[in-house]
Amino acid sequence: MRNEKLLGMLGLAARARKLIAGTEIVTEKIKAGRSVKLVLIASDVSENTLKKIVNCCEFYETEYERIQFTRDEISHAIGKMCLTSAVAIIDPDFYNAVKKLV
């Protein structure tokens, strides 16, 4: 069953500026040690993008989850016009809330 509350929580985190969106930006923040708590990866990312994100998360020991929502659904929830393959939660309180929904 799909958890629509997760999309709502991502939208709330985006409006509160506690979420980073986009593969390049997410991997840059992880490499820079910028307090990334959790990376969420869309269900329809390409194999190359998935490998890039997962390798980065594992190397820098950052928690990640592949979620059941597509890039389009995630982008719509966070108010972005372009497709978003990955988002990163950077706030401990949002991390706890999202982790319960994943």
C-alpha positions in Angstrom: 0.0 0.0 0.0 1.3 3.4 -0.9 1.7 5.9 1.9 0.4 9.3 0.7 1.3 10.8 4.0 5.0 10.5 3.0 4.5 12.8 0.1 2.8 15.3 2.4 5.6 15.2 4.8 8.2 15.7 2.0 6.2 18.8 0.9 6.2 20.1 4.4 9.9 19.5 4.7 10.5 21.3 1.4 8.5 24.3 2.5 10.4 24.4 5.8 13.7 24.2 3.8 14.7 21.0 5.6 15.0 19.0 2.4 17.5 19.1 -0.4 16.3 17.9 -3.9 18.2 16.6 -6.9 20.8 13.9 -7.4 23.8 16.3 -7.9 23.0 18.5 -4.9 22.3 15.6 -2.6 25.5 13.8 -3.5 27.5 17.1 -3.1 26.0 17.7 0.4 26.7 14.1 1.5 30.4 14.4 0.3 30.7 17.8 2.1 29.4 16.2 5.4 26.4 18.6 5.4 24.2 16.9 8.0 22.2 14.7 5.6 20.1 12.4 7.8 18.3 10.4 5.1 18.2 10.1 1.3 15.0 9.0 -0.4 15.4 7.6 -3.9 12.5 7.5 -6.4 11.3 4.2 -7.7 11.8 5.0 -11.4 15.4 6.3 -11.4 17.8 4.9 -13.9 20.3 2.2 -12.9 23.2 4.7 -13.3 21.6 7.2 -11.1 20.7 4.6 -8.5 24.2 3.3 -8.4 25.7 6.8 -8.1 23.4 7.7 -5.1 23.7 4.3 -3.4 27.5 4.3 -3.7 27.8 7.8 -2.3 25.5 7.0 0.6 27.3 3.8 1.4 30.8 5.3 1.2 29.9 8.2 3.4 27.7 6.0 5.7 24.5 7.9 5.0 21.2 6.2 5.4 19.1 5.8 2.3 15.7 4.3 1.3 14.2 3.5 -2.1 10.6 4.6 -1.9 7.5 3.6 -3.9 6.9 7.0 -5.5 8.1 8.1 -8.9 10.2 11.1 -9.8 7.1 12.9 -11.0 5.2 12.3 -7.8 8.1 13.4 -5.6 8.6 16.5 -7.7 5.0 17.4 -7.5 4.9 16.9 -3.7 7.9 19.2 -3.1 6.8 21.8 -5.7 9.6 21.3 -8.2 9.0 21.7 -12.0 11.8 19.3 -13.0 11.9 15.6 -12.2 13.6 14.8 -8.9 15.3 11.4 -8.5 16.5 11.9 -4.9 15.8 14.1 -1.9 17.7 14.4 1.3 16.2 15.1 4.7 18.6 17.4 6.7 16.6 18.0 9.9 16.5 15.5 12.8 12.8 16.1 13.5 11.7 15.6 9.9 14.0 12.6 9.8 12.1 11.0 12.6 8.7 11.8 11.1 9.7 10.5 7.6 11.4 7.4 9.0 8.1 6.3 10.6 6.4 6.6 7.2 9.0 4.9 5.1 
